[in-house]
Amino acid sequence: MLNVVMGSDDLGVQKTLSALADPVRREILEKLKKGSLSAGEISDAFEITPAAISRHLSILKDAGLISCTRSGKFLYYSLNASVVEEIMLWLTQLKGEKNNVQK
């Protein structure tokens, strides 16, 4: 995924940044930071339809920001910390390059 974040795959970068652009999806990531949650637990934390939550989860999963595992009839979602760390590294490097530009 580092190659995706670093720019070798523009579609991957677009998916990741687009997923992060939505405040509901960022709040979902905040909740998952504390540990895995079922789709129902995530849905219960918001005042939007379960279908809307499902769509947000699908976008986050497609961007590689979360992973999903099945336990019986339940789906549990987890934060993919390595992708988040790679994004932070890329942003830090981007900021560093901007600060080093000669005037």
Protein Blocks (a to p, Z undefined) as FASTA:
>chain_A
ZZmmnopamklmmmmmmmmmpmklmmmmmmmmnoccdfklmmmmpccdfklmmmmmmmmm
mnopaccddehjbccddddfklmmmmmmmmmmmmmmmmmpcZZ
